[in-house]
Amino acid sequence: MGWYPRYRPAHGDSNDVPCPYSLGRSRLGIQPFAVVASYPGDLLGYWGGNVVNVFYGTDDYVAGAELMGLSARYQLRQEIRVVGRADVVAAVSPQLAERWAGFGANPVVIPNGCWPIKVRKRAALPELKDLPQPVVGLIGQLSYRIDLLVLNAIAEAGFSLLIVGPLDPRWQQQRFKELVSRSQVYYTGPVPAEAVPSYLAAIDIGITPYRDTPFNRASFPLKTIEYPESWCLPATALTLSMSFAESRRAAVPLRRAAASPASR
């Protein structure tokens, strides 16, 4: 495919930055076949009549406006503009495709994917030697998107819980500290990318315990497909949020999943 320039304006109106067409063509001598924007910034529509303008959306930008530090009204205006300028609109999830179809587009759904990572043997990580199997694992960003009730319910059901990833300092600091103080819960903190396969191999069941929010419902979390491409078994029953009582009942399918030969 070759090298190509990336352009992504900072948060806020991008009218005060140089036109991306001038950046790409006059400085680099590039005449692209297509321009793909993955964020509703002011990128499409500047590249000439023979260039295909593509918008590939991966989030509900209006529902996630607060997370991004922007107003929902501003994000809606940006969405409408970028969808209107795009020759092709693609979405990472059916929910997003349905949303942008309401703007008059005819979106195609292109879901996330990942490269398979096969780890033949369980990782011999010294810090995990005291975690009895089965081990339930959560790997990724720890923020308000995560339902802490689900994590507590898993620990209270007697499962070992391995949590890997950076912690948003704004999210449930005290409650999270109480969770990881349990004897069967281990929190690694952030780890380098090359260490992630070893932690994937150390868990039996991977979870995506997202809160039930419009932003989460429209997303396509990569971790959910990365789990089954490694050693562990994905616990899809815990993909979305549930009440505390429902979380406790979810221990039954978790035990069944852990007992399955596929999780070994």
C-alpha positions, -999 to 999 in steps of 0.1 A, spaced: 0 0 0 29 23 6 33 53 30 5 79 33 1 110 54 -22 109 84 -42 140 94 -62 143 125 -71 178 139 -70 184 176 -103 186 195 -122 217 185 -130 233 151 -104 225 125 -111 255 104 -80 272 118 -56 245 104 -42 243 69 -64 225 44 -55 188 42 -56 190 4 -28 216 4 -9 196 30 -10 164 10 -7 177 -26 15 207 -25 40 196 2 41 159 -6 31 158 -42 5 132 -35 -27 127 -55 -46 99 -35 -71 75 -50 -92 77 -18 -91 95 16 -104 77 46 -115 96 77 -120 76 109 -131 106 129 -157 133 121 -132 160 116 -129 185 87 -109 162 63 -132 151 35 -142 171 4 -109 189 -3 -90 164 -25 -106 170 -59 -134 154 -79 -115 122 -88 -108 112 -51 -131 89 -32 -141 104 2 -146 76 28 -158 79 63 -152 49 85 -167 55 119 -157 34 149 -177 51 177 -209 69 186 -192 103 187 -223 120 201 -228 95 229 -191 97 237 -188 135 235 -183 139 272 -155 113 272 -138 132 244 -142 166 261 -165 179 235 -202 190 234 -227 166 220 -241 193 198 -207 200 183 -202 162 176 -236 159 160 -228 188 137 -195 172 128 -211 138 122 -238 152 99 -211 171 79 -187 142 74 -215 118 65 -228 143 40 -194 148 24 -185 111 22 -189 91 -10 -187 59 10 -198 55 47 -186 25 67 -193 16 103 -177 -7 127 -211 -19 141 -247 -24 129 -258 2 155 -236 29 139 -247 19 104 -283 23 114 -275 57 130 -259 71 99 -285 56 76 -308 80 94 -286 108 79 -294 96 44 -263 75 39 -261 38 28 -235 25 52 -216 -8 50 -206 -26 82 -168 -34 85 -163 -50 119 -130 -50 138 -106 -78 134 -72 -89 148 -42 -110 140 -44 -145 157 -20 -150 186 -15 -186 195 4 -193 227 10 -230 229 18 -232 266 4 -213 296 27 -184 305 49 -191 335 44 -157 351 58 -158 387 34 -131 400 4 -153 390 15 -185 407 -8 -181 436 -40 -176 415 -59 -209 414 -76 -219 382 -99 -211 365 -87 -175 360 -111 -149 346 -93 -121 329 -99 -85 318 -73 -69 296 -76 -33 284 -83 2 294 -100 5 328 -124 35 327 -160 44 333 -169 20 305 -163 -9 328 -190 -22 351 -173 -27 385 -203 -46 398 -196 -74 374 -159 -76 385 -169 -77 422 -195 -104 415 -169 -126 397 -145 -122 427 -173 -129 452 -183 -161 433 -148 -174 441 -131 -170 408 -95 -158 404 -95 -125 386 -66 -111 366 -69 -74 355 -43 -60 330 -42 -24 317 -40 13 326 -64 27 351 -82 60 344 -75 81 376 -111 95 374 -127 61 376 -138 45 409 -104 48 426 -115 36 461 -138 8 450 -112 -5 425 -86 -5 453 -109 -25 474 -114 -50 446 -78 -56 439 -70 -60 476 -88 -94 475 -65 -124 477 -77 -140 445 -76 -107 424 -43 -96 408 -39 -62 390 -8 -58 369 -12 -21 360 -1 -11 325 21 -36 307 41 -33 274 24 -46 243 48 -75 239 38 -88 273 1 -90 265 2 -125 249 16 -140 280 -12 -126 301 -38 -137 275 -23 -172 278 -26 -171 316 -64 -167 317 -91 -193 311 -120 -169 304 -119 -135 289 -145 -109 297 -157 -76 283 -177 -62 313 -190 -30 297 -217 -9 313 -249 -8 293 -246 26 277 -254 39 242 -217 45 236 -207 10 246 -236 -6 226 -224 11 194 -188 0 199 -170 -32 187 -145 -40 215 -113 -56 201 -107 -75 233 -137 -96 227 -122 -111 195 -86 -111 208 -96 -134 237 -107 -164 215 -77 -158 192 -54 -166 222 -56 -194 247 -87 -184 266 -124 -189 262 -145 -157 257 -173 -153 282 -198 -135 260 -224 -136 287 -206 -107 304 -202 -85 274 -227 -59 286 -237 -47 320 -260 -65 343 -274 -59 377 -255 -72 408 -280 -101 412 -277 -110 375 -239 -109 379 -240 -134 407 -262 -157 386 -237 -154 357 -213 -174 379 -231 -206 367 -222 -202 330 -188 -191 340 -182 -223 359 -195 -243 329 -172 -224 306 -142 -229 328 -149 -267 330 -151 -269 291 -122 -286 274 -120 -255 251 -107 -235 280 -78 -257 286 
